[in-house]
Amino acid sequence: MTQPSPLLNFDGLIGPTHNFSGLSPGNIASLENKDTLSNPKAAALEGLEKMNLLYQAGLNQAVLPPNERPHIPTLRALGFSGSDKSILNECAGKYPELIPSITSAACMFTANSGTFAPSADTLDSKVHITPANLISKLHRAIEAPFTYQILKKIFSNESYFTIHNPLPPYRQFSDEGSANHIRFSKDPYLPGMHLFVYGQSALTPNALLPSKFPARQTLEASQSVARFHKLLEEHIIYAQQNPRAIDAGVFHNDVISLGSGLFFMYHEDSFVSTDNLLEQMQKKSRGLFNAPLVECRVNASQVSLEDAVATYLFNSQIAPQPDGNMVFFAPKQCQDNPNTKLFLDSLLQDPKVPINNVIYINLTQSMRNGGGPACLRFNLSLTPSELLSIHQGVLFSDIRYKQLKEWINKHYRDMLKTSDLADPELLRETHAALDELTQILKLGSIYSFQKTAET
């Protein structure tokens, strides 16, 4: 195995209530698979295999535990009372439409957990993380308090890390996390360039808005995160998503562009004024890094927007290697689609592109909910001292891989219908599973049901 890189890659562990409730307008796969049968065990094992592949590729790999689901605290905040079981039963009887939201396993899409800035980029030389508020969807918005809590637990050393509160829960500051953010750098330990992508400006609206699906990230949210992270203006670029791409199913930027180091791959229909944006990015790159970005423009004649969304080509994940090359982890759907397969084959032949290997990953269960390899990840660049200071129990290893595989096989169902989500037995099963998981990851009592049992 190669030496670990400065990159720390968190993947969200897919939870026991993984299901297809179709809660995400704008996410075509989520809507198309609504109310179909899910396989939580297969989903979690697929995600675990992805973590192991990245770990074997030399990344520092870590695990982010799933949120507590069903989320009884949300129902208590809405006035329900009694035991967890009685609350779930009452909600299922009176307000069954709430059940899918409080049982969603969408926290598996860790790209939406927050946005990161490394210590090399910030004015106070600390690592900054802002959990996303995810207010555009109820089932995602209820994740924010736990995300803040778990990040504070993992990055507890305040000498190195600042974990901010999520932005206020106002639609004008709708924040969807690192799915709409790319950091470019020539050297991971030196200052980088931050591309923040937004769907709309909420306070200075214009006509450039999608007509079919909602624009989720606001410019104002991205600007607020950049302020909290103490980034210099000359290191920041803001870009608006192409409304036509959003209407085609590009609900986050990581569905239509990706980048690592100085490599940037994007679809020609990714942004408003794509050519002007690339001119601005190249100018900043030469000024900051004394080097140009390596552009990889994908034209619609090569891969249509429809094919890009169907295969999640741009939601692939890049693993930098010590020799300067990169491994490209793509969904298996890219291998099955002749247009994306042809494009990726040509990528390997392009001497300007640093990618020297494409590995296709089976993430069938995640893809059916609209999430490829990059949806499952949250990347950070840390110095060796910073890495040593985080909670070590969440770090991936051969032993942790074996433990988690046994844990999944022990606790997860291999079939789940949306009608099963209100089953009190599923509530009991998830509590038992998550309680054991906190012991494996040495996290202590992080879930509400654990804290209640202690009092």
N, C-alpha and C positions, 0 to 999 in steps of 0.2 A: 504494500500500500504506500502511496506517495505521502510526503510530509503534509501535515495539516496546513491549510491556508489561513490568512487572517480573517476569512469570512466565517461567521457563525450563522448557520442556517437552522432556524426553528421551523419545524413542521407541526401542524396541529394534529393531534391524535384524534381520529374520527370516533365520535361517541357512540354509545350503545343504542341511541334512538335515531340513528341515520334513517331518513325516510324521504319520500318524494311527495311533498305537499304542495308544490307549485306556488310558493309564496313570493316569488321574485319577478314581478313584471319587468321586462327588458332582458331577462335571462331566458333565452329561447329554449335551451335544454331543460331548464327547471319547469317551464310551462308545458312543454311537450310530454314530459314524463309524470305529470301530476297524477297522483293516486295509483300509480303502478307499484308493484311489489318491490321492496328493497331487501338487500342482504347486508345488514350491519356488520356481520363477521367478515364477509368478503371485502367490504369497504375498508374496514380497519386494517386487515391484513395487506391489502393493496397499498394503502398509505404507509404501512410499516416497511414493506419491501422497497418503496421509493426512498424512505429515509436511509435504509441500509445501502442502497445503490450510491447515494450521495456521500455517505460515510466512507464507503470503499473507494470513492473517487477522490478522497483526500480532504473533504470539507470537515470542519468542526460541526457536527450535527447535534441538535438538541430537540427535545420533545416539549411541546406545550400541551398541558392536559386539557381535556374538553370541559366545557361549562357543565354545570349541574342541570340536568334535564330529566323529567319535567321540572320547570322552574317555578316551584311553589311560592318562593318569595314574591314573584310578580303578582300572583293571585292574592296573596295576603295584602299587598300594596293596593289592590283593587277592592278590598273590603271583605274578602273571604276569610273565614276563621274556622278553627277546629284543628283536627289532626291533618297531616299531609294527605292521607288517604281520603278523608271525608271532603277535604277541599277539592281534590281532583275529581271526585265523584260528583260533587255539586256543580262544578264548572262544566263537566261533560254533559250533565243533565240540562242545565239552564243556558249555558253559553258555549256550545260545542265548537263554534267557530274560533274560539280562543285556543283550543287545544293544540292545533298544529304550530302556532307561534311559540307556545311555551315548551314545546317538545322538539323544536327544530335543532338539528345538529350542525347548523351552518357555521358554527364557530370553527369547524374543521378548516374553513378557508382563512388561514392565518394571515394571508396577505392583507386582509382587512382589519387585523388586530391593532395596527398603529403605524406610525411613521417614525423613522430613525435618522439621527444625524450623528456621525462619529466625532470623537474628541478632536480630531485633526481639523474639523470644519467649524467648530463653535468658538465663540469669543471667550468663553470661560474654560475651554479645553476639557469639558466634560462630555460624556455621551448623553444625548437627549432622546427621549422616546415620548411621543404623545399618543395614547390610545385613541382609536377612532371612536367617534360618537355613534356612527352608523344609524342616524335618526331617520333615514329614508324608508326603513322597514322595521316594523315592530319586532319581528323575530330576531333581528340583528341588534337593534337598539338596546335590548335588555342584556346584551353581552358586555357593554362598556364597563360597568362597575367591577365585574369579575376580572376583566382584562387588566384593569388598573391594579387590582389587588394582586393578581398573580405576577405581573411585571414588577411590582414593588417587592414581592417576595424573592423573585429570581435576581433582580438587580438592586439588592438592598444596600450596597456599599455607596453611601452618598458622596464619598470622596471621588468616585468615578462616574456615578450615574445620577441623572435627574429624570424622574418619571413625572410627567405633567398630568394634570387632570384632563379628561376628554374635554373638547370644546363644548360650550353651552349648547343644550339641545334645542336649538332654533334652526329652522329650515335654511336660513340664510348662511349658516355655518355647517352645512352638511359635509361630514368628513368620512371618507371611506378607506383611509389608510394608505399603505404602501402600494396598493394596487394601482394608484395614480401618481406614483413617484419613482423616479430612477435617479440614482447617483452615479456619476461618471468620475473616474479618477485614473491618472497614469500610474500612481503608486498608492495603495490602500492606506498607507500611513501618512500621506500628504493631503492637503486640502483638495476637495473635489468640487464638481459642478452638479447642481441639483435641478432636475427637470420636474416641475409640478404640473400635472395635467388636470384640467377641470372641465366640467360639462357646461356650466353656465356661471355668469356673474349675477348674483342675487340682488346686489345693491345698485348695479348699473346695468339693468337688463337691456338686451338688444334682440334683434329679430333672428339671430343665429341660434335657434333652439330646435331640438328634435320635435317631430310632430306625432310620433307613434309611441315612443317609450320615454320615460323620464330621464333627465340629466341629473345625476346624483351628486357628484362632487361640485362644490362651489369654489370660485376663485377666492372668495373671502376666507373660506376655511383653510385653503392652502397657504394664503398669506399669513394667517394667524399662526399656523404651525411653524412656518419659517421664522416668525418673530420669536416664538417661544424657544426655538432651537438656536437662537442667537447666530443666525447665518448672515454673512455679508451679502449685500445686494448684488455685488458683482459676481457672486457665485450662484445666482438663482436665475432660472428662466421659467416663465409661466406660459403654458400653451393650452389652447382650447381644443377639445375634441371636435371632430367633424360631426355635426348633427346627423348626417346621413349614415355614418358609422354606428352611432348610438341606435338609430332606428333599425339597423341591420342586426342588432344584438350585441353591440360592443358597449356593455354597461360600465366597464372599467377600462382604463388605458392598457392594462396588462393583457387584454384580449386582442390588442392590435399593434403593440410595439413592445420591445424589450431591449435591455442594454446591460453591459457589464464591462468594466475597465473603460476603454475608449471605443468599444464596439457598440453600434446602435443599429438595430434592425427594426424597420417600420414599414407599414403598408402605405402606399401613396395616398390613400383616403383616410389616414389616421387623424389628421389635424385640420383645423382651419388655417389656411395659408401655409401649407406644409413647406413649400420652398423657402418662404421668408423665415420660418422657424429654423430650418436647417442652416441657413446663412447665419443667423444669430448664434446658433449652437457652435458652428465651426469657428466663428470669430472668438467666442469665449474660450473654446477649447485651445486655440492657438495662443491666446493671451495667458490662460491659466497654466497650461501644460506644455506650451511650446511644441505642440503636436496636434494634428487634426484628428477628429473623430473618424473612425473607420465606418463609413456608411454602408448599409445594406438595404437598399430600397426595393421593396417588393411591389411590383406593378399588378394592377387588376388583371392584366392579360396573363400573368403568371399564376396568381392566386386571387380569386374573386373574394369580395367581402364575405359572401355566403360560405365559401370554402374555408376561409380563415376562422369564421365563427363555428362552423360545424366541426372542424378538426382541432381548434384551439392551437394552431400553429404558433402564434405569438405568445401563448401562455406556456410555452416551453420554458425550461429552466437551464441556465448556464452555470457550469462549474469551472472556474478558472483553475489552471494547472500551473505548477511551479515553472515550467519551461515557457510560459507565456501563451500557450495554446489553451483551448477551451473545449469542454465536453458539453454537448447539446442534448438535454433530456427532453424528448418530445412525446406527446401522447401517442399511443398506438394508432389512433385514428389518422394521424399524419402519414403513417406507413400504409394504411389501407386506402387512402385517397390518392389517385394517380397524380393529381396536380401538385399537392404538397410533397409527395414523395419525390417527384421529379425536381421540385425546387430544392429540397434538402440534399439530394444527390449532387445537384449543381453547386450548392454551397460548399461542399467538401472539395470541389475541384477549383474553387476560386482562390488564387494565391493571396489575395488581399484580406481574406476573411480568416481570423485566427481559430476557427472551429475545425478540429481535426477528427472528431468522432461524434456520431449521432447515435444515441441509445433510445430506443422506443420503450415506453413504460405502459403497462396495463393499469389504467385507473378507471375502469369501466363504471364503477359505482359513483365515483366522484364526478366523472364527466357527465353522467346522466342528470346530475344536479347543477351542471354548468361550471365545473371547476377542474382545470388541468393541473399540471405539476406546479406552475407558479402561483396558482390560487392557494396551494397548501403551504406556501413558504413565507417566512418573514426573515429577511437577511440583515445582518449587522456586520460591520467591520470593526473588530476590536484589537487592541494591542494585547500582547501576551499577559501583561499585568491585569488588564481589564477582564480578560477571559478567565484568569485564575480567581478573580474576585466574585464571579457570579455563583449562584447556587449550583453546586456540582452534580446534584442528584438528577438534574434534567438532561445531562449530557449523554449522548448516545455512545454505546460501546457494544462489543460482541455479547457481553453478559446482559446488558440492558435489552438488546435485541431479543435474546432468548427469553428473558423474563416477560417482556411485553407480548411476545407471540403466545406464550403459555397463558398469559392473562386474558388475551382476546379470545382464545379458544375455549377458555373456561367460562367466560361471562357473557359472550355475545350471542344473540339469536342469529340464525341464518335465514330468517324470513320475517318481514315486518310489513303489515298493512297499515294504512293510515287509521283504520278503525281500531287498531291495537294500541294507539298512542295514549288512550285514556285508561288502559288496563292498569289497575293498582299493582298488579304483579310486576309489570314493567318498571314501575316506580321503585319497587323493592329491589329488583334486579340491578337497576342502575346505581342505586345507593350502595349496594354491596360491591359492585364493580369499582366505583369511584373511590370508595373507602380503601380498598386494597391498592388501587393505583397510587394514592397519596403515600402509601407506605413504600411502594417500589421506588417512587421518585423522591422519597424523603422530604416531603413538603409539609408534613403536619396537617392540622385541620384547616382546610381552606374552603370547604363547602358548608353551606348553611345547615344542612342536616347533621353534619359532624359537630358543629358548634352548639347546636340545640341539644345534642346527646350529652355534651360535656357539662351543660348547666343543670 
